[in-house]
Amino acid sequence: FAQFFAGAISSAFLLVAAPEFGLGGVWAGLILFMSLRAVAGLWRLGSKGGPWNSILSETDLRDKM
């Protein structure tokens, strides 16, 4: 859901900023979109849930050996 919200927020920003600021507004919207995606990905990785659960558990097991 975090990726969906990142897209929704940046799309709303693009709808407002692009007509007002032109190409600069489009670039700002793209920067916002990629930044929110990066934050959501890092947050998901830090939560140790989802697909990272199996990867992190294998790494933890390997470190204990």
Residue pairs with C-beta under 8 A, 6 or more apart in sequence:
2 40
2 43
2 44
3 37
3 40
5 36
5 40
6 33
6 36
6 37
6 39
6 40
7 33
9 32
9 36
10 29
10 30
10 32
10 33
10 36
11 29
13 28
13 29
13 32
14 25
14 26
14 29
16 25
17 25
17 26
17 28
17 29
18 25
18 26
18 29
19 25
21 28
44 50
44 52
45 52
48 56
